[in-house]
């Protein structure tokens, strides 16, 4: 049984705290809105009045906060109560540059810090599902690996570079947001065409999106633009989508069309549509 603290008990943090208490850990929690921490008492979690009170005696301190500014504010408030041998586990999605600066500063102060953002929602946090990324000193990771593994089904240590988990979290969230935007546009096309939205979702389910990422993603990452779906033809198909949608609002397709037009004007029309990623590999803009 371990004594741990959670600073930030919103939807995700409360799920983590509840799960930890149910695993038998001694858990103290703090939240800016005190009622959210107090609600966890039903699961054996003790609410603290301040961050410093919450972390007193804790071997691990988990941060589940909104952004960099809040992390800095809450850390500053917690430090007076932080145990010398405690390890700070930061699950917050943060800016990579600020994450690296924070890690360097904290390590220089003798504070043991790992950045561990996650891909999971509240239900997954309660049931230890989903993925957790880790970046920071290997020696610290080795100390907490077994405990972190209890919180997730997939634990990925990315290395000692302090900002790597922050960067990879943005990779994943960019894909999640992008897929959501494109799915919204597909449903708009379904509405414009008088098709049941569930049928549109069913069609998308027939596509092997993982294979597309592995194939086209690898081609984009290596600059292989040998055509299997020419940009010019993809732009024609996109024109058909825009015409079908008419005046209905679209989340992503108009921006993709505009970028395609830039690349077509630069002479990339016979290359594969994955040439959309050409600037990711070039220091200077190509179009």
C-alpha angles and dihedrals in degrees: 000000000000132000109231139164134214119205107196119032104190118133095302098036093049090051091053093046093048092049093048092051091048089052088058102260121140102245132192120183137192130190132173087236098056095202091068092058093042090054089066092064087091087070096046097264115143116222119224127207095220138019090247091054091047095054096044108119094002119136092198127032117197119201116203102170142144106255147325095291093054092045090055093046095048094043091053090052092046100047097082089062099037116120116236094240097040120123117220113217111194114199094172120122102239143167109278095225093051091044091056092048092048093050092049092049095046094047089050087054091052094253114141108227136174127179110222114168118178143214101220142096130227095278091049091049091054092049098037094245130140132039136305125198122206132197128172142068112352092221091059092046091052090054094055103026095104093049094046089050088062089062099055145023093232124039116184120190106199100183143267097299099110099218099047096095090048091052094046091048088057090049090056096042091049089057093046092050092043093051090048091052093048092046088053089053092049089054090049089054089049091052092048090051098045093247123145107254090226089060090053090052090049091055092051088051089060091062120089098228093172090058090049091053092047093047107033093029091055091047091051092048092053098039095247106153099164103148126252092143109022118222091234091056092045089053090051090053090048089053088056090052093050092048091049092051092050113179094346115121116258127198104207116356098080091054091049090050091052092051091048090053090055091051093046090052088052091056101258097122097115094049123092118277088250085077081091084089097052095112091055088071099038126076091211127049113261096199 
